[in-house]
């Protein structure tokens, strides 16, 4: 029977919890686009504090960290005033003004890496043809399919705000009301 997503603010974290935090969770915690007063940013920041206090295992793979980095870099580019924005993202990334952005992103990455255990993405153990077939059928992001595979094969709890995981059958902790319906 598929799991029903559970409210993260009601979960009692324990040392036996094996938690994979999706990129969107790290963005709620470390992205400048969310203010500390944002309800979900508060909930996820508090949950991270409780995970650490409980000595839960917090996991990350390269795909999640890469998505976190790329979203923050794109956000910095897209929020530049039009007159200051280079004609394309790569010009921005290769320019001298990106150094400040890159330093801020690197700082956030280092904060994350201090509290997580790195794991492999699961790509070597999955059936890529099946993932591609399911992606081709629509309604699924390829990275989400791979993330779900990793959670299933490693018996991980996914901490996410992404409604796309609603019918995944995964054990999910969230503050997203749409996932909790």
N, C-alpha and C positions, 0 to 999 in steps of 0.2 A: 504494500500500500504506500502511495507517495506521501512524503512528508508535507506538512503544512508549514509555511513560513511562520516563525515565531518572533514576537516582539523582543528586540535586543535589550530594551530597558527593563524587562522582567526576568531576564536570564541571570542566573547565579553562576558566575564563571568559576571553574575549578581547574586544578593542575592537569586533569585528564582531557580538557578541551583541546582539540586540534583545529585551529581556526585559520581559514584562508581569507584574508581581507581583500576584497575586490578593489580595483583602482579607484572607483568612485568613493569608497570609504576614505582612502588616503587623501583624496581631493577635498572631501568635506573637512578633514582635519587640518590639512596644510595648504590648501589653495587660497589665494587672496580673493577669489570670487565669492567665498563664503565668509560672512562675518561671524565672530564668536557668538553673536546673539542669534544666529540662525538656529532654529529648533533642531534640525537634524545634525548640524555641525556640533551642537552641544551634546546631543545624545551619543553620537559616535565618539567624540572626544572623551566623554565620561566612560563609555564602554571600554575604550582602550585603556584608560586608567585602571578600571576594574580587572581587565584581562591581565595587565601587568602585575597588579597586586595579588591576583590569584595564581600567578605563575603559569597561566595557560600558555600553550604553545601557539605562537603567532607565526604564520607562514607567508612567504611571498615567492613568486617565481619571476623569471626575467620578463615574461609577457606583461605582467601586472605593473612592474616597475617601469617598463618601457612605455606603457600606455600613460602612466602617471606623468612621466617626463614629457612626452609628446603633447599631452593635453595642456600642461602648464606653459610650454613653449608656444603653442598655437594661441593660447589665451593671451599671452603677452603680445604677440604679433597682432592679433585681431582687435585688441583694445587700444592700439596706438592711434593717435589722431591721423586722419587720412593724409594730411600734409607731411607727416613724419614717417608714414608706413612705406617701406620699400615695396617695389612692384611685385615681389613674390617672397614667400616665406624663406626660401634658401638664401636670398640676399640678406634678409634680416638675420638669419642664424649665423651667417658668415661675417657679419659686420661687427665693428668694434662695440656698438651699443648693446649687443646681445650678451656681452661678458657679464654685465650686472645681473641680467635675467638668468643666465646659466649658473652664476654663483648662488643665486637664491634657490634655484631648482636643486643644485647639488647639495646645498645645506639641508633641504627637506629630505632628499634621498638618504643622506647620511643619518639623519634623525630616524628615519624608517629602518634603515639597516642595523641600527643599534639595538632594535627591539624585536627583530624577526629572525626566523631561521629560513635560510634559502632552500628551495626545493626545485626539482626539475619540472618542466611544464607538462610532462606526460605525453609529449608528441611521439617519443620512441615506443611507447607502449600502446598507443591508440591505433585504430584502423583508419588511416587517412582517407581511404576511399569512402568509408561510411560517413566521416565528418563532411567530406565534400558533397556527398549525396544529400545529406541532411541540410547542408547550407544551400545547395541548389534548389531544394524543395521550398525554400523561403522561410520567413519568420524567425530565422536564427542567425545570429552573428557568429562568424567562424571562431573568433577568440572565445566567445561564451561557450560554444560547444566543446572546445578544448579544455576550458576551465571546468566545465561540468564533468568531463571525463576524468580529470585529475581528482576532483572532489569525490567522485564515485569510487575510483580505484584505490584511493588512499584513505577512504572513510573520513573525509574532512567536513567540517561545518563551514559553509560559505557565509561570510558576512558581506552583504551587498545591499545596495539601494536600487538595484536594477530590476524593474518589473518583468523584464524578459525571462527571468528565472522562475516566474510564478508556477509554471507547470513542469519544472525540471525533475521533480522527484528528489531533489537534494535536501539535506538538512540546512535550513537557512535561518539566519538571524538578521533582522532588519528593523529600521524605523520608518520604512515607507508604508504608509497606510494602504496604498493600492496593492501591495504585496500581502498585506495582512487581512484582506477581505476574504 
